[in-house]
């Protein structure tokens, strides 16, 4: 069998793996856009192809047609737009949706399970990488990211009737020669909210590359959560991750912060924050389309935890 025929066979296999994850998701509404298909080889990324998953939670069905989303809608003409659902064991938690996406089975999780950090970030007075190695006995990656509390998340899911294995997707990719990375966060005031990164973490709760730190945010008293995305830093971090990894998960964050804001704030304030977040998301998406070789990269824009109005 020559290289070309091997590649085509492996395309079917890997896409089937992704399809299984999608098809087992059936409770929390998901909006998703796929851009051009990518071929993966099961014995490593010989062709240098990439996949970028941009997560922008809190988007409603109506938001996709908002005036602020013109570049996203235009991109849909290049690929496909679909409405899917993500089945979880905790309808109230987006973290459970991330576990489902990263395991292919009904996942469980809550906001206590979102402590993901750069290895050199300080948490509780110690570098996150040091905490990770002490707690797990697993060496932290030299410059990647780690999940503090991975054992608790893993055991919580293994104890359910479904026995979901957080990190199964990234672990499978690693075993086949692909590297993974995570970028961005949905931090709210001083609270780390980095559950989206779970999709890119392996069975040990780590990824070899990425940046989920607060350095990707710009402090702002006018935006929900006391900060908003530093678009330049976020864009640079995505491009850097794509240069180092084959599968990258990027948490846009601002739509999540605007959605959380709706629990506390006046409706007009929430609407203004949401429009600002959608406009920034659209501009970021336009940047990606201009900056990435689309013949070598598949982009997926997904909102696993929908706006509350869609429930």
C-alpha positions, 0 to 999 in steps of 0.5 A: 500500500503506498502513502496516498492509499494509507492516508485515505484509509487513515482519514476514514479512521480518524474522522470516525473517531471524531464522529463518535464523539459528536454522535454521543453528545445529546443534551446541551445544545451545540453550534458548530462550524467546520472549515475545510476537511483535513487528512490525518495519518495514523502514524504521525502528522507526516503531512503537517496538517493541523486542526484548530478548535475555537470554543466560544461558549454562551452563543445562542442560535440567534447570535449566529445571524447577528450583524456582528458575526458577518465573517463567521457567516461568510466562513460558513459558505466555505465549510459547513454549519450545523446544530448538534448537542452535547450529552453530559451528566451535569446539565448546569456545567459547561465543564461536563460538556468539555469532558464529554468532548474529550472522552466520547462518553457522557462526562461529569464535572463542575467549576471546581474542575477547571484549574488548568495552568501553564506549568510556570504559573503560580497557584497557592504559592507554588508553580503549577507544574510542581504541584502537578508532579507532586500530586500525580507522580507524572513529570510535568511538560517543560513548557506546556500546561497541566490540570491541578486536580486531574485525579479527582476529575478522572475518578468522578467520571470513572465512578459513573455508569458510563465510565468516561475517561477524561483525556481519551481524545488527546491520549489517542492523538498522542499515541498516534504521533500528534501533539496537542495544545490549549490556548485561552481562558474564561477567567472571571474576576480572580476565579480560574475558569479554564475547563475548555482546555480539558479537551486538549489534555491527555489521560494524565491531565497535561499538554506539551504546549499552549498558554492559558494564563492571565497574560492573555487578558487585558484588565477592564472594569467596563467588561464582565469579569474585570477583564477582556481578551487581549486580542493581540496576545490571544492571536499570537498564542494561537499561531504559536500553538499551531506552530508547535502542535497538531491539535489546538483548542482555543478558548475565546473566553469573552462570550463565556464572560458575557454569559456569566455576567447575565446572572448578575447584571442589567439586561442592557449591560449584558446585551452591550457586553455580548455584542462587544464579545461577538464583534471581537470573536468575528474579528478574531475569526477573520484574522485566522482566515487571513493568517492560516494556510486553510489547505493545511488546517481545519478550523472548528468553531463550537459553542458546547454550552449554549446561551440560557435562552436555548434551553 
